[in-house]
Amino acid sequence: MPLMREFGSLERERLGAGVTPLEYQRWLDLKGQIGRSFVKSREAGLQAIGGREGKERPTRLRVEYRNREHLLESVVPNLQPAGFFVATPFAAEVGVTFLMRVSLEEEGEVADVPVVVATSIAQGAHTLSTMSMGMSVKILKPSRAQGPGISKLFAATLDEELGLDA
């Protein structure tokens, strides 16, 4: 039962205030363990722990950058609409959506950014231009409430370049 309690706690955080990348990885691990332990078929297991992918609410993943310059350095210019690189200890599957809570440590600014994983970089897949594990995420169409906060985070980048000018 301790696994179920831990999973339930992480599930509430995942959909509420958000989880760090390490907590998200633990949630994925527990989700897999619970599905295998308590249900015989994969389909029934998925239904028992939150439904099929795409039907559940996106995870709020909390990521932090030291300051605006570090965030802007993470922008990936060849993603349209624009996106940014997030260093994580796991490689999320391409197409997974997150509500990314981005915070700037020095400025104290926070914004929720709806994103989808465009590329994942797993351990051992390093190249000269990619020196850490993580994922590149594309910014999805933000709500009216999210747009101004995202624009403020990316103050030195034009909204048109971020794909927020629609």
N, C-alpha and C positions, 0 to 999 in steps of 0.2 A: 503493500500500500504506500510506502514512502515515495515510490516512483510516481504513482498517481497524484499524490499531493504536490510533488515538485512540478509535474507536468501541468496540473491545474493552476498553480501559482504563475508559472511562466506563460501559460495561455492567457491569463487575465492581463499580465503585463504586456504581452505581445500585441494585444488588441487595445490596450489603454495607453499608459504613459510611454510604452515602447521598451524594447530590449536592445542590449548591446549585441554586436556580432557574435561574441562568445556565448551569450545567453541564447541567441537564436540557434546556434549550432547545437547547444544542449537540448533545446526544444525539439529540433529535428531528430536528434538521437533518441530522445524519450518517446517521441511520436512513433518512430519505427519499432522500438522495443515493445511498447504497449500494443501496437497493432499485431505484432507477432505473438505476444504472450497470451492475449485474451481472446483472440478471434482466429478461427481456422482459415477463412478465405480472405484474400487481400481486399476484395470489394467490400465485404462486411467490415473489415478493419478500418478502411478509410471512412466509412460512414460512422463508425463508432467514435472516431477521434477527430471529427470536424468536417467530414465530407470530402468530395473530390476537389483536386486543385482547380482554381478558377472560380469555384462557387463560394469559397470562404472569403472573409474580409482580409485585405492585405495586411501583412505584418508591419507594424510601425517599428522601424529599425533606427536606433539612435546612433548617429555618427558625429564625431567631433573633429573640428579643425582648429589649429592653434589660433589662426587669425584669417582675415579675408584674403590675404595674399596666398596663404597655403591652399585655401579653397579654390581661388582662381587658377593656381598652378595645376590643380587637378582637372580642369576643364579639358575635355577631349574634343578638339575642334572638328574632327571628321564625323561626328555623330549628328544626325539631323532628325528632330530638333536636338539641340545641344545636350550634352550630358557631362558627367564628371566621373573620375575614378575614385573608388572607395577601397582603401586597403582593408581587407578582412582576412581572418584566419581560415575561411572556407571559400569555396567557389560555388556560388548559387547557380542554378541552371538558367540558361538563357531563356528569357520570356517570363520569369518570375517577377511579379510586381510587388513593390514595397511602398509604404508611405514612409519616406525617409525623413526623420527628424534631424535636421542639420543644425549644429550649434557651433558658434565661433567663441572659443574660450576667452580670448582677450577682449573682444567687443561685447560679449554677453548677448549676442543676437541669436535668435532661434527661428527656424521656419520649417514647416512641413512641406516636403517636396514629393509629389507623386512620381514614381520612377518605375521603369522596367529594365531588367538586366539585359544589356546588349552583348556583352562579352564577359567571360569568366577566365581568370588566370589561375590555374591550379599549381600547387607546388611541383617543382621540377620542369615547369614550362617557361622558365625565365629566358628572356632574350636581352640583348643589349639595351633596348629601350624600356623594358619592363623589369624592374628590380624587386617587386614585391607581389605577394598574392593579393587577389582581390577581384573586383568586378568593375566594369564600366557600365554606368546606368544612363539611360535616356530619360530626360524629363518629359513626363506626360502632360497633357492639358491640365493645368491647375484650375481649381475653383476660383471664383471671384475673390474669396477671402484669402486664398493661398498666394495668388499672383503678386500682390504688393510685397509680401514678405520675401518671396523668392527673388524679386527684382532688387530688393534692398541687400540681400546676401551677396548677389552677384553685381554689386554697384558699378564696377568698372567694365561690365560687359553689357552690351545693348540687348534689350528685350528681343529684338529681331533675331539676334545671333543665338539666343536661347530658345527661340521658337515660341515666345510668349506673346507675340504681337497680333494674334488672330482676332 
